[in-house]
Amino acid sequence: MVEAGKVVVLNGTSSAGKTSLALAFQDLRARRGDCWVVFGIDDFIPRLPRQWADSRPIENGKTSLMLLIDQLDLLGATMDKIFDAVVRVDADALIAHGRFLQEKFGHASSGGTLNLGDQPPPPPPNSLDLP
């Protein structure tokens, strides 16, 4: 049993079940008539003074701002890799589609030309037209 006035700290990796365990414990104690309050680190970070949060090392000598930047860099690098993979797949599909069309219809396109026939000459420029 935990005595009144004591603090229980749950420490573990992300998604380890800390919050689920804390809420289950809170529910169990509430059914016994006790009042338990659950706080997580995410409840406190927004309340920290910005200058303190930006200058106070919290992990491996890095501030919360530095950790956030590292996480955003990792996210950006991951998105770049995903984008490159998608473009590569799209390019591969385009090449395969071109080969299919060439096999099916017998020749590759020269890029095509657009023949509009005889067209009237364009109107003379208007002095009010922008350059």
C-alpha positions in Angstrom: 0.0 0.0 0.0 1.0 3.6 -0.6 0.7 5.9 2.4 -1.2 9.2 2.2 1.0 12.1 1.1 3.4 9.9 -0.9 4.3 10.2 -4.5 4.4 7.3 -6.9 6.7 7.7 -9.9 6.4 5.5 -13.0 9.4 5.6 -15.3 9.7 3.8 -18.6 10.0 4.1 -22.3 7.3 5.6 -24.6 4.2 3.3 -24.9 5.4 1.1 -22.0 2.0 1.4 -20.3 2.8 4.0 -17.6 -0.3 6.0 -18.2 -2.6 3.0 -18.4 -1.1 1.6 -15.2 -1.5 5.0 -13.4 -5.1 5.4 -14.5 -6.0 1.8 -13.5 -4.4 2.4 -10.1 -6.3 5.7 -9.8 -9.6 3.9 -10.7 -8.9 1.1 -8.2 -8.1 3.6 -5.4 -11.2 5.7 -6.3 -13.4 2.6 -5.8 -11.9 2.4 -2.3 -12.8 6.0 -1.6 -9.3 7.4 -2.1 -8.4 10.4 -4.2 -5.4 10.0 -6.5 -4.2 12.5 -9.0 -2.3 11.4 -12.1 0.2 13.8 -13.7 2.4 13.1 -16.7 5.5 15.0 -17.9 3.4 16.2 -20.8 1.2 18.1 -18.3 4.2 20.1 -17.0 6.3 20.9 -20.1 3.8 23.6 -21.4 3.9 25.2 -17.9 7.6 25.6 -17.7 9.0 29.1 -18.3 10.2 29.2 -21.8 13.7 30.6 -21.0 14.2 27.9 -18.4 13.0 25.1 -20.7 15.2 26.3 -23.5 18.3 26.4 -21.3 17.9 23.5 -18.9 19.5 20.2 -20.0 17.0 17.4 -19.5 18.6 14.5 -21.4 22.3 13.8 -22.3 23.1 17.5 -21.9 20.4 18.6 -24.3 17.6 21.1 -23.6 14.0 20.4 -24.5 14.4 22.8 -27.4 17.5 20.9 -28.7 15.7 17.5 -28.3 12.7 18.9 -30.3 15.0 20.1 -33.0 16.7 16.7 -33.2 13.3 15.0 -33.4 12.2 17.4 -36.2 15.4 16.8 -38.1 14.9 13.1 -37.8 11.3 13.5 -39.0 12.4 15.7 -41.9 15.1 13.1 -42.9 12.5 10.3 -42.7 10.1 12.3 -44.9 12.8 13.0 -47.4 13.5 9.2 -47.6 9.8 8.5 -48.1 9.5 11.2 -50.8 12.6 9.7 -52.6 11.1 6.2 -52.5 7.7 7.5 -53.8 9.4 9.4 -56.6 11.5 6.4 -57.5 8.5 4.1 -57.6 6.6 6.6 -59.7 9.6 6.9 -62.1 9.8 3.1 -62.3 6.1 2.9 -63.0 6.3 5.5 -65.7 9.2 3.7 -67.4 7.3 0.4 -67.2 4.2 2.0 -68.6 6.2 3.5 -71.5 7.7 0.0 -72.3 4.2 -1.5 -72.2 2.9 1.1 -74.6 5.9 0.6 -76.9 5.4 -3.1 -77.0 1.6 -2.9 -77.4 1.6 -0.2 -80.1 4.9 -0.9 -81.8 6.8 2.4 -81.6 7.9 5.1 -79.3 6.6 8.7 -79.6 8.9 11.4 -80.9 7.4 13.8 -78.4 4.7 14.7 -80.9 3.9 17.9 -82.7 0.8 20.0 -82.6 -0.6 21.0 -86.0 -3.3 23.6 -85.7 -3.6 24.2 -89.5 -3.9 27.7 -90.8 -4.3 30.2 -88.0 -4.9 33.9 -88.2 -2.0 36.1 -87.2 -2.0 37.3 -83.6 -3.4 40.8 -83.0 -0.9 43.7 -82.8 0.2 44.6 -79.3 -1.9 47.2 -77.5 -0.1 50.1 -75.9 -2.0 49.3 -72.6 -0.6 45.8 -72.5 2.0 45.2 -69.8 5.4 44.2 -71.1 
